[in-house]
Amino acid sequence: MLSTKDLVFKKRSVRKLTERYVGPYMVEKVMSKNAVKLKLPASIRIHLIVNISKVMRYKKPVKRQRVEEPKLVEVDRVEKLEVEKILNKKKVQGVMKYLVH
């Protein structure tokens, strides 16, 4: 498992909701006593050799432990609303947000 402490995720805007560890990923080679080379997917764009402080051993779930899969979120159904009046607007992280009636 790889620690997400120093990783930057573009799609996750809230840091406290990010997983602490991602993976599991396979260790390809032990480079030295404090560095290992991981077999990472192409979607993770970091250097393959990481410090062992960023790696944690994967533990399988205990027998009869509930493992909940994340539920899918549907975003295709978007209601179209009619705006009578724009009450306020502000720019948050480069995106305009509107308060409407």
The first five atom37 places (N, CA, C, CB, O) and aatype in JSON, in Angstrom:
{
  "aatype": [12, 10, 15, 16, 11, 3, 10, 19, 13, 11, 11, 1, 15, 19, 1, 11, 10, 16, 6, 1, 18, 19, 7, 14, 18, 12, 19, 6, 11, 19, 12, 15, 11, 2, 0, 19, 11, 10, 11, 10, 14, 0, 15, 9, 1, 9, 8, 10, 9, 19, 2, 9, 15, 11, 19, 12, 1, 18, 11, 11, 14, 19, 11, 1, 5, 1, 19, 6, 6, 14, 11, 10, 19, 6, 19, 3, 1, 19, 6, 11, 10, 6, 19, 6, 11, 9, 10, 2, 11, 11, 11, 19, 5, 7, 19, 12, 11, 18, 10, 19, 8],
  "atom_mask": [
    [1, 1, 1, 1, 1],
    [1, 1, 1, 1, 1],
    [1, 1, 1, 1, 1],
    [1, 1, 1, 1, 1],
    [1, 1, 1, 1, 1],
    [1, 1, 1, 1, 1],
    [1, 1, 1, 1, 1],
    [1, 1, 1, 1, 1],
    [1, 1, 1, 1, 1],
    [1, 1, 1, 1, 1],
    [1, 1, 1, 1, 1],
    [1, 1, 1, 1, 1],
    [1, 1, 1, 1, 1],
    [1, 1, 1, 1, 1],
    [1, 1, 1, 1, 1],
    [1, 1, 1, 1, 1],
    [1, 1, 1, 1, 1],
    [1, 1, 1, 1, 1],
    [1, 1, 1, 1, 1],
    [1, 1, 1, 1, 1],
    [1, 1, 1, 1, 1],
    [1, 1, 1, 1, 1],
    [1, 1, 1, 0, 1],
    [1, 1, 1, 1, 1],
    [1, 1, 1, 1, 1],
    [1, 1, 1, 1, 1],
    [1, 1, 1, 1, 1],
    [1, 1, 1, 1, 1],
    [1, 1, 1, 1, 1],
    [1, 1, 1, 1, 1],
    [1, 1, 1, 1, 1],
    [1, 1, 1, 1, 1],
    [1, 1, 1, 1, 1],
    [1, 1, 1, 1, 1],
    [1, 1, 1, 1, 1],
    [1, 1, 1, 1, 1],
    [1, 1, 1, 1, 1],
    [1, 1, 1, 1, 1],
    [1, 1, 1, 1, 1],
    [1, 1, 1, 1, 1],
    [1, 1, 1, 1, 1],
    [1, 1, 1, 1, 1],
    [1, 1, 1, 1, 1],
    [1, 1, 1, 1, 1],
    [1, 1, 1, 1, 1],
    [1, 1, 1, 1, 1],
    [1, 1, 1, 1, 1],
    [1, 1, 1, 1, 1],
    [1, 1, 1, 1, 1],
    [1, 1, 1, 1, 1],
    [1, 1, 1, 1, 1],
    [1, 1, 1, 1, 1],
    [1, 1, 1, 1, 1],
    [1, 1, 1, 1, 1],
    [1, 1, 1, 1, 1],
    [1, 1, 1, 1, 1],
    [1, 1, 1, 1, 1],
    [1, 1, 1, 1, 1],
    [1, 1, 1, 1, 1],
    [1, 1, 1, 1, 1],
    [1, 1, 1, 1, 1],
    [1, 1, 1, 1, 1],
    [1, 1, 1, 1, 1],
    [1, 1, 1, 1, 1],
    [1, 1, 1, 1, 1],
    [1, 1, 1, 1, 1],
    [1, 1, 1, 1, 1],
    [1, 1, 1, 1, 1],
    [1, 1, 1, 1, 1],
    [1, 1, 1, 1, 1],
    [1, 1, 1, 1, 1],
    [1, 1, 1, 1, 1],
    [1, 1, 1, 1, 1],
    [1, 1, 1, 1, 1],
    [1, 1, 1, 1, 1],
    [1, 1, 1, 1, 1],
    [1, 1, 1, 1, 1],
    [1, 1, 1, 1, 1],
    [1, 1, 1, 1, 1],
    [1, 1, 1, 1, 1],
    [1, 1, 1, 1, 1],
    [1, 1, 1, 1, 1],
    [1, 1, 1, 1, 1],
    [1, 1, 1, 1, 1],
    [1, 1, 1, 1, 1],
    [1, 1, 1, 1, 1],
    [1, 1, 1, 1, 1],
    [1, 1, 1, 1, 1],
    [1, 1, 1, 1, 1],
    [1, 1, 1, 1, 1],
    [1, 1, 1, 1, 1],
    [1, 1, 1, 1, 1],
    [1, 1, 1, 1, 1],
    [1, 1, 1, 0, 1],
    [1, 1, 1, 1, 1],
    [1, 1, 1, 1, 1],
    [1, 1, 1, 1, 1],
    [1, 1, 1, 1, 1],
    [1, 1, 1, 1, 1],
    [1, 1, 1, 1, 1],
    [1, 1, 1, 1, 1]
  ],
  "atom_positions": [
    [[0.85, -1.16, 0.0], [0.0, 0.0, 0.0], [0.91, 1.24, 0.0], [-0.97, -0.01, 1.22], [1.93, 1.27, 0.69]],
    [[0.54, 2.24, -0.76], [1.33, 3.45, -0.91], [0.65, 4.61, -0.19], [1.55, 3.79, -2.4], [-0.54, 4.84, -0.38]],
    [[1.4, 5.33, 0.63], [0.86, 6.46, 1.38], [0.5, 7.61, 0.44], [1.87, 6.93, 2.45], [1.23, 7.88, -0.52]],
    [[-0.61, 8.28, 0.72], [-1.04, 9.42, -0.1], [-0.7, 10.75, 0.56], [-2.54, 9.34, -0.36], [-1.19, 11.8, 0.13]],
    [[0.12, 10.71, 1.58], [0.41, 11.93, 2.35], [1.0, 13.04, 1.48], [1.37, 11.61, 3.48], [0.59, 14.2, 1.61]],
    [[1.94, 12.72, 0.6], [2.59, 13.75, -0.21], [2.16, 13.71, -1.68], [4.09, 13.59, -0.13], [2.72, 14.43, -2.5]],
    [[1.17, 12.89, -2.01], [0.69, 12.82, -3.38], [-0.35, 13.91, -3.63], [0.1, 11.43, -3.68], [-1.08, 14.3, -2.71]],
    [[-0.43, 14.39, -4.85], [-1.39, 15.42, -5.23], [-2.39, 14.79, -6.2], [-0.68, 16.66, -5.88], [-2.0, 14.25, -7.24]],
    [[-3.68, 14.87, -5.85], [-4.74, 14.34, -6.7], [-5.49, 15.52, -7.29], [-5.69, 13.4, -5.9], [-5.97, 16.38, -6.55]],
    [[-5.61, 15.56, -8.62], [-6.3, 16.67, -9.27], [-7.82, 16.58, -9.12], [-5.94, 16.71, -10.74], [-8.49, 17.6, -9.02]],
    [[-8.36, 15.35, -9.09], [-9.81, 15.19, -9.07], [-10.39, 15.28, -7.67], [-10.2, 13.88, -9.68], [-11.61, 15.39, -7.52]],
    [[-9.57, 15.23, -6.63], [-10.07, 15.29, -5.26], [-9.75, 16.66, -4.68], [-9.45, 14.15, -4.39], [-8.58, 16.99, -4.45]],
    [[-10.77, 17.43, -4.44], [-10.55, 18.8, -3.97], [-10.42, 18.89, -2.45], [-11.68, 19.69, -4.43], [-9.81, 19.83, -1.95]],
    [[-10.97, 17.92, -1.71], [-10.94, 17.97, -0.26], [-9.91, 16.96, 0.25], [-12.34, 17.68, 0.34], [-10.07, 15.76, 0.05]],
    [[-8.88, 17.45, 0.9], [-7.78, 16.6, 1.36], [-8.22, 15.6, 2.42], [-6.66, 17.46, 1.89], [-7.75, 14.47, 2.42]],
    [[-9.11, 16.0, 3.33], [-9.47, 15.12, 4.44], [-10.32, 13.94, 4.01], [-10.2, 15.91, 5.49], [-10.46, 12.99, 4.78]],
    [[-10.89, 13.96, 2.81], [-11.68, 12.84, 2.32], [-10.88, 11.86, 1.47], [-12.84, 13.36, 1.53], [-11.42, 10.87, 0.99]],
    [[-9.6, 12.13, 1.3], [-8.73, 11.26, 0.51], [-8.31, 10.06, 1.33], [-7.5, 12.04, 0.01], [-8.1, 10.17, 2.54]],
    [[-8.18, 8.91, 0.69], [-7.72, 7.71, 1.36], [-6.3, 7.91, 1.9], [-7.78, 6.5, 0.41], [-5.52, 8.66, 1.31]],
    [[-5.98, 7.25, 2.99], [-4.63, 7.37, 3.54], [-3.63, 6.56, 2.74], [-4.61, 6.92, 4.99], [-2.47, 6.96, 2.59]],
    [[-4.07, 5.43, 2.23], [-3.21, 4.57, 1.43], [-3.96, 4.12, 0.18], [-2.73, 3.34, 2.25], [-5.17, 3.92, 0.23]],
    [[-3.24, 3.98, -0.93], [-3.8, 3.44, -2.16], [-3.05, 2.16, -2.51], [-3.71, 4.47, -3.33], [-1.89, 1.98, -2.13]],
    [[-3.72, 1.3, -3.2], [-3.04, 0.06, -3.57], [-3.9, -1.13, -3.29], [0.0, 0.0, 0.0], [-5.11, -0.98, -3.18]],
    [[-3.37, -2.27, -3.18], [-1.97, -2.65, -3.01], [-1.21, -2.67, -4.33], [-1.89, -4.01, -2.36], [-1.78, -2.96, -5.39]],
    [[0.06, -2.37, -4.27], [0.96, -2.43, -5.41], [2.11, -3.37, -5.09], [1.49, -1.01, -5.78], [2.53, -3.5, -3.94]],
    [[2.6, -4.01, -6.11], [3.64, -5.02, -5.95], [5.02, -4.35, -5.88], [3.6, -6.04, -7.11], [5.3, -3.4, -6.6]],
    [[5.87, -4.88, -5.0], [7.25, -4.41, -4.92], [8.05, -5.19, -5.94], [7.85, -4.59, -3.47], [8.18, -6.41, -5.84]],
    [[8.6, -4.49, -6.95], [9.39, -5.15, -8.0], [10.79, -5.49, -7.51], [9.48, -4.27, -9.23], [11.29, -6.59, -7.74]],
    [[11.4, -4.52, -6.81], [12.8, -4.72, -6.44], [13.12, -3.88, -5.21], [13.75, -4.36, -7.61], [12.63, -2.76, -5.07]],
    [[13.93, -4.43, -4.32], [14.44, -3.67, -3.18], [15.72, -3.0, -3.64], [14.67, -4.59, -1.92], [16.72, -3.67, -3.91]],
    [[15.7, -1.67, -3.74], [16.85, -0.93, -4.26], [17.94, -0.78, -3.21], [16.4, 0.46, -4.75], [19.13, -0.96, -3.5]],
    [[17.55, -0.46, -1.99], [18.49, -0.35, -0.87], [17.7, -0.64, 0.4], [19.17, 1.07, -0.81], [16.54, -1.03, 0.34]],
    [[18.34, -0.45, 1.54], [17.61, -0.77, 2.77], [16.52, 0.25, 3.1], [18.58, -0.87, 3.92], [15.74, 0.01, 4.02]],
    [[16.46, 1.37, 2.38], [15.4, 2.34, 2.64], [14.65, 2.78, 1.38], [15.99, 3.56, 3.32], [13.96, 3.8, 1.41]],
    [[14.77, 2.04, 0.28], [14.05, 2.39, -0.94], [13.63, 1.12, -1.69], [14.91, 3.29, -1.85], [14.38, 0.14, -1.75]],
    [[12.42, 1.16, -2.25], [11.91, 0.04, -3.03], [11.36, 0.56, -4.36], [10.82, -0.74, -2.25], [10.94, 1.71, -4.47]],
    [[11.36, -0.32, -5.36], [10.79, 0.01, -6.65], [9.43, -0.67, -6.74], [11.73, -0.44, -7.84], [9.33, -1.89, -6.58]],
    [[8.37, 0.12, -6.98], [7.01, -0.4, -7.04], [6.55, -0.59, -8.48], [6.05, 0.52, -6.3], [7.0, 0.12, -9.38]],
    [[5.64, -1.53, -8.68], [5.01, -1.72, -9.98], [3.7, -0.94, -9.94], [4.77, -3.25, -10.3], [2.69, -1.44, -9.43]],
    [[3.72, 0.28, -10.48], [2.56, 1.18, -10.42], [1.86, 1.26, -11.77], [3.0, 2.59, -9.98], [2.5, 1.07, -12.81]],
    [[0.55, 1.53, -11.78], [-0.15, 1.73, -13.05], [0.26, 3.07, -13.67], [-1.69, 1.69, -12.84], [0.8, 3.95, -13.0]],
    [[-0.02, 3.21, -14.96], [0.36, 4.43, -15.68], [-0.41, 5.65, -15.19], [0.14, 4.25, -17.17], [0.04, 6.78, -15.4]],
    [[-1.55, 5.45, -14.55], [-2.36, 6.58, -14.08], [-1.7, 7.31, -12.91], [-3.73, 6.1, -13.67], [-1.98, 8.49, -12.68]],
    [[-0.83, 6.63, -12.17], [-0.1, 7.28, -11.08], [1.23, 7.76, -11.64], [0.12, 6.31, -9.85], [2.1, 6.95, -11.97]],
    [[1.38, 9.07, -11.74], [2.56, 9.64, -12.39], [3.55, 10.13, -11.35], [2.16, 10.78, -13.32], [3.73, 11.33, -11.16]],
    [[4.19, 9.18, -10.68], [5.26, 9.49, -9.73], [6.44, 8.6, -10.06], [4.79, 9.3, -8.25], [6.33, 7.68, -10.87]],
    [[7.57, 8.88, -9.44], [8.75, 8.05, -9.63], [8.49, 6.67, -9.04], [10.01, 8.7, -8.99], [7.88, 6.56, -7.98]],
    [[8.94, 5.64, -9.73], [8.66, 4.27, -9.3], [9.42, 3.87, -8.04], [9.0, 3.33, -10.41], [8.99, 2.95, -7.34]],
    [[10.53, 4.53, -7.76], [11.32, 4.21, -6.56], [10.88, 5.16, -5.45], [12.86, 4.33, -6.84], [10.99, 6.38, -5.58]],
    [[10.4, 4.57, -4.35], [9.91, 5.36, -3.22], [10.59, 4.92, -1.94], [8.37, 5.23, -3.09], [11.11, 3.81, -1.84]],
    [[10.57, 5.8, -0.96], [11.14, 5.49, 0.35], [10.23, 4.49, 1.06], [11.32, 6.78, 1.19], [9.01, 4.51, 0.87]],
    [[10.81, 3.64, 1.89], [10.01, 2.62, 2.56], [9.06, 3.22, 3.6], [10.92, 1.61, 3.23], [8.12, 2.56, 4.03]],
    [[9.3, 4.46, 4.01], [8.38, 5.1, 4.95], [7.03, 5.39, 4.3], [8.98, 6.4, 5.49], [6.03, 5.6, 5.0]],
    [[6.98, 5.41, 2.96], [5.73, 5.67, 2.23], [5.0, 4.38, 1.86], [6.03, 6.46, 0.97], [3.92, 4.43, 1.25]],
    [[5.57, 3.23, 2.22], [4.99, 1.95, 1.85], [4.55, 1.21, 3.12], [6.0, 1.09, 1.05], [5.26, 1.19, 4.12]],
    [[3.35, 0.6, 3.04], [2.85, -0.18, 4.17], [2.46, -1.56, 3.65], [1.65, 0.53, 4.86], [1.95, -1.68, 2.54]],
    [[2.69, -2.58, 4.45], [2.34, -3.94, 4.06], [0.83, -4.09, 3.98], [2.94, -4.97, 5.06], [0.11, -3.62, 4.86]],
    [[0.35, -4.74, 2.93], [-1.08, -4.97, 2.73], [-1.53, -6.11, 3.64], [-1.4, -5.3, 1.24], [-0.9, -7.16, 3.71]],
    [[-2.64, -5.88, 4.34], [-3.23, -6.91, 5.19], [-4.6, -7.26, 4.63], [-3.34, -6.43, 6.67], [-5.42, -6.38, 4.38]],
    [[-4.83, -8.55, 4.43], [-6.13, -9.0, 3.93], [-7.18, -8.81, 5.01], [-6.07, -10.48, 3.48], [-6.86, -8.83, 6.19]],
    [[-8.45, -8.61, 4.6], [-9.52, -8.48, 5.6], [-9.63, -9.74, 6.46], [-10.87, -8.19, 4.91], [-9.42, -10.85, 5.98]],
    [[-9.95, -9.54, 7.71], [-10.11, -10.65, 8.64], [-11.36, -11.44, 8.25], [-10.22, -10.13, 10.11], [-12.29, -10.89, 7.68]],
    [[-11.37, -12.73, 8.54], [-12.5, -13.59, 8.2], [-13.77, -13.03, 8.83], [-12.24, -15.04, 8.68], [-13.79, -12.65, 10.0]],
    [[-14.84, -12.98, 8.05], [-16.16, -12.45, 8.41], [-16.16, -10.94, 8.65], [-16.66, -13.16, 9.65], [-17.1, -10.41, 9.25]],
    [[-15.15, -10.24, 8.2], [-15.13, -8.78, 8.31], [-15.91, -8.2, 7.14], [-13.66, -8.23, 8.33], [-15.75, -8.63, 6.0]],
    [[-16.76, -7.23, 7.42], [-17.53, -6.59, 6.37], [-16.65, -5.66, 5.56], [-18.72, -5.82, 6.95], [-15.99, -4.77, 6.1]],
    [[-16.64, -5.88, 4.26], [-15.9, -5.0, 3.36], [-16.93, -4.35, 2.45], [-14.81, -5.78, 2.53], [-17.55, -5.02, 1.63]],
    [[-17.1, -3.06, 2.6], [-18.11, -2.35, 1.82], [-17.47, -1.75, 0.58], [-18.78, -1.25, 2.66], [-16.48, -1.02, 0.65]],
    [[-18.05, -2.09, -0.56], [-17.6, -1.52, -1.82], [-18.21, -0.13, -1.95], [-17.99, -2.43, -3.03], [-19.36, 0.08, -1.56]],
    [[-17.47, 0.84, -2.5], [-18.06, 2.17, -2.68], [-19.21, 2.13, -3.68], [-16.99, 3.17, -3.14], [-19.15, 1.42, -4.68]],
    [[-20.26, 2.89, -3.38], [-21.44, 2.93, -4.25], [-21.2, 3.89, -5.41], [-22.7, 3.33, -3.45], [-20.55, 4.93, -5.26]],
    [[-21.74, 3.54, -6.56], [-21.62, 4.4, -7.73], [-22.55, 5.6, -7.58], [-21.93, 3.63, -9.02], [-23.64, 5.48, -7.03]],
    [[-22.12, 6.73, -8.07], [-22.91, 7.95, -8.01], [-23.39, 8.27, -9.42], [-22.09, 9.13, -7.41], [-22.59, 8.36, -10.35]],
    [[-24.69, 8.45, -9.56], [-25.24, 8.79, -10.86], [-25.22, 10.3, -11.05], [-26.68, 8.24, -11.01], [-25.73, 11.05, -10.21]],
    [[-24.63, 10.74, -12.15], [-24.58, 12.17, -12.44], [-25.23, 12.5, -13.78], [-23.13, 12.66, -12.43], [-25.26, 13.66, -14.19]],
    [[-25.76, 11.49, -14.47], [-26.34, 11.72, -15.79], [-27.67, 12.47, -15.71], [-26.54, 10.41, -16.5], [-27.99, 13.27, -16.58]],
    [[-28.45, 12.21, -14.67], [-29.75, 12.87, -14.54], [-29.57, 14.25, -13.92], [-30.71, 12.01, -13.67], [-29.36, 14.39, -12.72]],
    [[-29.65, 15.26, -14.75], [-29.51, 16.64, -14.28], [-30.81, 17.37, -14.59], [-28.28, 17.36, -14.95], [-31.24, 17.43, -15.74]],
    [[-31.42, 17.92, -13.56], [-32.65, 18.68, -13.76], [-32.32, 20.07, -14.3], [-33.45, 18.78, -12.44], [-31.33, 20.68, -13.91]],
    [[-33.16, 20.54, -15.2], [-32.99, 21.88, -15.73], [-33.96, 22.79, -15.0], [-33.23, 21.92, -17.28], [-35.17, 22.55, -14.99]],
    [[-33.44, 23.81, -14.38], [-34.26, 24.74, -13.63], [-34.27, 26.1, -14.31], [-33.74, 24.87, -12.18], [-33.32, 26.49, -14.98]],
    [[-35.36, 26.8, -14.12], [-35.49, 28.14, -14.7], [-35.1, 29.17, -13.65], [-36.94, 28.39, -15.21], [-35.61, 29.14, -12.53]],
    [[-34.21, 30.08, -14.0], [-33.7, 31.09, -13.08], [-34.49, 32.37, -13.27], [-32.18, 31.34, -13.28], [-34.57, 32.91, -14.38]],
    [[-35.07, 32.85, -12.17], [-35.8, 34.12, -12.22], [-34.85, 35.3, -12.09], [-36.86, 34.17, -11.12], [-34.97, 36.29, -12.81]],
    [[-33.9, 35.18, -11.14], [-33.05, 36.31, -10.84], [-31.74, 35.82, -10.22], [-33.77, 37.29, -9.88], [-31.75, 34.87, -9.44]],
    [[-30.63, 36.44, -10.57], [-29.34, 36.13, -9.94], [-29.19, 37.07, -8.76], [-28.14, 36.28, -10.96], [-29.13, 38.28, -8.93]],
    [[-29.13, 36.49, -7.55], [-29.07, 37.29, -6.32], [-27.64, 37.7, -5.97], [-29.67, 36.52, -5.18], [-27.41, 38.81, -5.5]],
    [[-26.68, 36.79, -6.2], [-25.29, 37.07, -5.84], [-24.38, 36.18, -6.67], [-25.05, 36.85, -4.33], [-24.82, 35.15, -7.19]],
    [[-23.12, 36.58, -6.8], [-22.14, 35.74, -7.47], [-20.78, 35.95, -6.81], [-22.08, 36.06, -8.99], [-20.49, 37.01, -6.27]],
    [[-19.95, 34.88, -6.86], [-18.58, 34.99, -6.34], [-17.71, 33.99, -7.07], [-18.54, 34.75, -4.8], [-18.19, 33.0, -7.62]],
    [[-16.41, 34.26, -7.06], [-15.44, 33.39, -7.72], [-14.73, 32.56, -6.65], [-14.42, 34.22, -8.56], [-14.12, 33.11, -5.75]],
    [[-14.82, 31.21, -6.76], [-14.19, 30.3, -5.82], [-13.24, 29.42, -6.59], [-15.26, 29.45, -5.05], [-13.68, 28.63, -7.43]],
    [[-11.96, 29.53, -6.32], [-10.9, 28.77, -6.98], [-11.01, 28.83, -8.5], [-10.94, 27.31, -6.52], [-10.84, 27.82, -9.18]],
    [[-11.29, 30.01, -9.01], [-11.35, 30.23, -10.45], [-12.67, 29.86, -11.12], [0.0, 0.0, 0.0], [-12.79, 29.95, -12.34]],
    [[-13.67, 29.43, -10.32], [-14.97, 29.04, -10.87], [-16.03, 29.98, -10.34], [-15.31, 27.58, -10.51], [-16.11, 30.23, -9.13]],
    [[-16.86, 30.52, -11.23], [-17.92, 31.41, -10.82], [-19.06, 30.61, -10.22], [-18.41, 32.27, -12.0], [-19.5, 29.62, -10.81]],
    [[-19.55, 31.03, -9.04], [-20.68, 30.39, -8.37], [-21.78, 31.45, -8.22], [-20.27, 29.79, -6.97], [-21.5, 32.61, -7.89]],
    [[-23.01, 31.03, -8.46], [-24.14, 31.96, -8.47], [-25.17, 31.56, -7.43], [-24.78, 32.02, -9.86], [-25.42, 30.37, -7.22]],
    [[-25.77, 32.55, -6.77], [-26.91, 32.36, -5.89], [-28.12, 32.85, -6.67], [-26.75, 33.13, -4.5], [-28.21, 34.02, -7.01]],
    [[-29.05, 31.93, -6.95], [-30.17, 32.25, -7.83], [-31.49, 32.1, -7.11], [-30.15, 31.36, -9.09], [-31.58, 31.42, -6.08]],
    [[-32.53, 32.74, -7.67], [-33.9, 32.62, -7.15], [-34.73, 31.94, -8.2], [-34.51, 34.0, -6.76], [-35.93, 31.72, -8.0]]
  ]
}
